[in-house]
Amino acid sequence: MNTIGLHDFLLYSLVINYAILLIWFGVFVFAHDFIYRMHTRWFSLPLQAFDTIHYAGMAAYKIGIILLNLVPLIALCIIS
């Protein structure tokens, strides 16, 4: 795979992953009560724990996006 193909792959992956993160955030903000009711059918979670789990999951996902997509893309742009 050449650097142009790798650049395009990392760029598309970055865009797709940020879109997933924004959709997750939007659903969490606008359908919070529905998601909470759906999860409490399966697990007994207090509201604060539910919010903390989602917030930590979004933070971990964002860090993964930055480390696995954005940093290699920037490094590839620098060396190209």
C-alpha positions as CSV (number, residue, x, y, z in Angstrom):
1,M,0.0,0.0,0.0
2,N,1.4,3.4,-1.0
3,T,1.3,6.5,1.2
4,I,-1.6,8.0,-0.7
5,G,-3.7,5.0,-0.1
6,L,-2.8,4.9,3.5
7,H,-3.5,8.6,3.8
8,D,-6.9,8.2,2.3
9,F,-7.7,5.2,4.5
10,L,-6.7,7.0,7.7
11,L,-8.7,10.1,6.6
12,Y,-11.9,8.1,5.9
13,S,-11.4,6.1,9.1
14,L,-11.1,9.4,11.1
15,V,-14.2,10.9,9.5
16,I,-16.3,7.7,10.1
17,N,-15.1,7.3,13.7
18,Y,-15.8,10.9,14.5
19,A,-19.3,10.6,12.9
20,I,-19.9,7.6,15.2
21,L,-18.8,9.5,18.2
22,L,-21.0,12.5,17.3
23,I,-24.0,10.2,16.8
24,W,-23.3,8.5,20.1
25,F,-23.2,11.9,21.8
26,G,-26.3,13.1,20.1
27,V,-28.3,10.0,21.0
28,F,-27.0,10.2,24.5
29,V,-28.1,13.9,24.9
30,F,-31.5,13.8,23.0
31,A,-32.6,10.2,24.0
32,H,-31.1,10.0,27.4
33,D,-34.2,8.8,29.3
34,F,-35.0,6.2,26.6
35,I,-31.5,4.7,26.7
36,Y,-31.5,4.8,30.5
37,R,-34.8,2.9,30.7
38,M,-33.7,0.4,28.1
39,H,-30.4,-0.3,30.0
40,T,-32.1,-0.5,33.4
41,R,-34.2,-3.4,32.1
42,W,-31.1,-5.4,31.8
43,F,-28.9,-4.0,34.5
44,S,-29.6,-2.2,37.8
45,L,-27.7,1.0,37.4
46,P,-28.2,4.3,39.2
47,L,-28.4,7.3,36.9
48,Q,-25.0,8.7,38.0
49,A,-23.3,5.4,37.2
50,F,-25.0,5.2,33.8
51,D,-23.9,8.8,32.9
52,T,-20.3,8.1,34.1
53,I,-20.1,4.9,32.1
54,H,-21.2,6.6,28.9
55,Y,-19.0,9.6,29.5
56,A,-15.9,7.4,30.1
57,G,-16.8,5.3,27.1
58,M,-16.9,8.4,24.9
59,A,-13.7,9.6,26.3
60,A,-11.9,6.3,25.7
61,Y,-13.3,6.1,22.2
62,K,-12.1,9.7,21.4
63,I,-8.6,8.9,22.8
64,G,-8.6,5.8,20.6
65,I,-9.6,7.8,17.5
66,I,-6.8,10.3,18.2
67,L,-4.1,7.8,18.9
68,L,-5.0,5.3,16.1
69,N,-6.3,7.6,13.3
70,L,-5.3,11.3,13.8
71,V,-1.7,10.9,15.0
72,P,-0.7,8.5,12.2
73,L,-2.4,10.7,9.7
74,I,-0.5,13.8,10.9
75,A,2.8,11.8,10.9
76,L,2.1,10.6,7.4
77,C,1.4,14.2,6.3
78,I,4.6,15.4,7.9
79,I,6.8,12.8,6.2
80,S,5.1,13.1,2.8
